[in-house]
Amino acid sequence: MSERVNNYRGSGIKNSGDNIAVDIKSVSKMYRIYHEKIPSLKNTILTRKRTTYEEFLALDNVSFAVNNGQTFGIIGPNGSGKSTLLKLMAKIFLPTCGEVIVNGSLSALLELGAGFHPDLTGRENIYINSAILGMRKREVDKRFDQIVRFSELEKFIDTPVKNYSSGMYMRLGFSIAINVNPDILLVDEVLAVGDQSFQAKCYKAIYDIMKRGKTIIIVSHDLETISDLCSRAAFLKEGKIVDLGNPIRVVSQYRAYVEELEKKRAEDQQREERKKIFKTVIESNIKVVDGEDIEKLSRLDSEQAIKRFGSGDAMVTDIRLLDENENKLDYCKYGDEVKIALDIKFNRKVEGPIFGIRITDIKDNIVYGTNTRTNNLKTEVYDKDESLRVEFAFKVTIIGGNYYVTPAVGYKDSKTYCDWVNNMLTINVLKNEKAEGIANLNSKITIEKIS
Amino acid sequence: MIANIRKLFSYRELIVSLTKKELKVKYRGSVLGFLWSLLNPILTMLVYSFVFSIVLRAGIKEFAIFLICALLPFNFLSNSVNYGAGSIIANSNLVNKIYFPREIIPLSIVFANFFNFLFELVALFIVLTVLGYKFYLFLYVLPVAIFIQFFLVVGMTLLVSAINVYFRDLQHLITIIMMVWFFGTPIIYPLEMVPERFQFIIKINPMTIYTAYYRNIFYYVKYPEGAGFPGIPETLIALGITLLVFFVGYFVFKKLEPRFAEEI
């Protein structure tokens, strides 16, 4: 191991000729996952074999560097190797291969109050914890009041910490940790401490450390934090770096990934139930399903074989998204005037059918639904082999994302259906950075001084 | 190794801090506090004195003093090893979250027990003074004995604390080993009572030599120059074994240390 790696408690930044605080050089980390819970001497001797284990690659050839004074964010799903990466930087783990070079003193906030002893008082724990984090007693003496003041625990400082609430415990842990004053600070999901006002204080404290030109490396699931605080970020997935660079870009990449994942999860969840219901539908060979069943079935979309049901007296043969000039659209954006056009072909004579659409989001929330009956539009009698074009024109007032359109042709009793095609069309609405949610209420924001 | 000692020195405040913590936690909440640490050897002494002077009538003069001189240094060893064995696992929250040289954990256990031991010795001085022993005559040998024994204790504690991370049942085994070691050391009996053919085994045990030094200083109030036991050769063998244990303990610990965080 190089001398530089050992320089964790050096007083200043060791000059390595460049501006790099932490250098991760093609680092991989392999874990052993043991098949038995705890290996025992008894078993090893009696069975004369090493305990069996599987290997798990937590980090796969990861390389990047963090410059001095930079605030660097690491995001990624659970199990992507974020914490492993921090532990490698903190020297808690050693890399299986590759090299981790740290220039300057480093302090890791992987868990607040790690090492607090419940029977000792807040005061005693401040001294012990500070020593564990690498502070000298003299420095702690100097900063003691500051630590206590920050934690807002003046009254309880001579109480054993076992009597603290979990919030108080974390507050004390955070207050000690930010007073350590290292060159490089590693932070793992510890910013969500205490109540709102204390959280604000924590953020301010981190900001102050940033302003003092310290290097900070943050792991967080709070994407706002990453894009607000960081000057660079990495998106880690299954031990590999997916994206590295501008935090806004990296965060939006990660968001897209999470969205995709969530969609898949929701679909998986529904598939089972969906299968059950449709099995009964298919087995009982009911051609026309009544409204209540439709309601159930309609929530369970997307599997090819079960997408469609109804008597077949009329069929939706095509569905398109069009602009005002009848051009086909692949996507639209907020404010566009668009049309959803249905082509319908009749296979038998149908009297006064109802034409309708329903728009749902990826979580199957109904965003909008309408039909000719609720709009008091009279429909005629249509003969066999007659074809129709039905258009629903509207202005896009939904916020970005994927939406699905389900068209339907119902009989005039409004309970039974000629045709119902789940999620026949996918509409891609471009992201609008101004708002979140589904509906864009497009609020006007005004600011006015009242005193 | 020298680099590591320098590093440990830079962590000296943490060692002090954790040692204090060990002592504080041990005696927190008891009115008599530190005095409790005396209770254990005193009770042991009373029980053995009763058995050996009154029941078995072993005929050893001032059996209580005879016993305690050897019991205290042995307790220093056995307490350190027993507490040290589980220490890395007991501090898993630290090992998993914060970096510092891991040997600080077992070392702080050794130091805490060492202070206990010193405190017990002071108490022993007081008792001996009252009883009129001239223990101070050869007191200058004491620091040497303590210093050498210290290495044995550190080596053993490092060794078991590291191996115990990998084999959790070692902790139970340790209790038994320490009991065997206790009876294999002339503590409740004098070395001369051991039949000639077994003496060799008993003398190989470095604790036999160290307890003999303590006993020579306090109980017999003699310091054997040349003729008496332990002589130079025995002492050198004990010293060699001690250094061996120390280095094996140290290197095994250092070898296993990098993977502690993953194993616990």
Contacts between the chains, C-beta under 8 A, distances in Angstrom:
chain1	res1	chain2	res2	distance
A	6	B	3	7.5
A	6	B	7	7.3
A	8	B	99	6.9
A	9	B	7	7.9
A	9	B	10	5.4
A	9	B	11	7.7
A	31	B	262	6.4
A	32	B	262	7.3
A	38	B	168	4.9
A	39	B	166	6.2
A	39	B	167	6.3
A	39	B	168	7.8
A	40	B	167	5.8
A	40	B	168	6.2
A	40	B	169	4.4
A	41	B	167	3.8
A	41	B	169	5.2
A	41	B	170	5.6
A	41	B	173	6.8
A	42	B	169	5.6
A	44	B	167	6.9
A	87	B	261	7.0
A	90	B	98	7.4
A	90	B	99	5.1
A	91	B	99	4.3
A	92	B	95	7.6
A	92	B	96	6.8
A	92	B	97	7.2
A	92	B	98	7.3
A	92	B	99	5.3
A	92	B	261	4.8
A	93	B	258	8.0
A	93	B	261	5.8
A	93	B	262	6.4
A	94	B	258	4.7
A	94	B	259	7.8
A	108	B	97	7.3
A	108	B	98	6.4
A	108	B	99	7.0
A	110	B	96	7.8
A	110	B	97	4.4
A	110	B	98	7.3
A	111	B	93	7.2
A	111	B	96	8.0
A	111	B	97	4.6
A	114	B	93	5.1
A	114	B	94	6.1
A	114	B	96	7.7
A	114	B	97	4.0
A	114	B	98	6.0
A	115	B	91	7.4
A	115	B	93	6.2
A	115	B	94	4.5
A	115	B	97	7.6
A	115	B	98	6.8
A	117	B	21	6.1
A	117	B	25	6.0
A	119	B	25	5.6
A	119	B	28	5.2
A	119	B	29	7.3
A	120	B	21	6.8
A	120	B	24	6.4
A	120	B	25	6.9
A	120	B	28	7.4
A	124	B	21	7.6
A	124	B	24	6.9
A	127	B	17	6.2
A	128	B	17	5.0
A	128	B	18	7.0
A	128	B	20	7.9
A	128	B	21	5.4
A	131	B	13	5.2
A	131	B	14	4.4
A	131	B	16	7.8
A	131	B	17	3.9
A	131	B	18	7.6
A	132	B	14	6.1
A	132	B	17	7.6
A	132	B	94	6.6
A	132	B	98	5.6
A	132	B	100	6.5
A	133	B	98	6.8
A	134	B	14	7.8
A	134	B	100	7.4
A	136	B	13	5.9
A	137	B	13	5.5
A	137	B	17	7.9
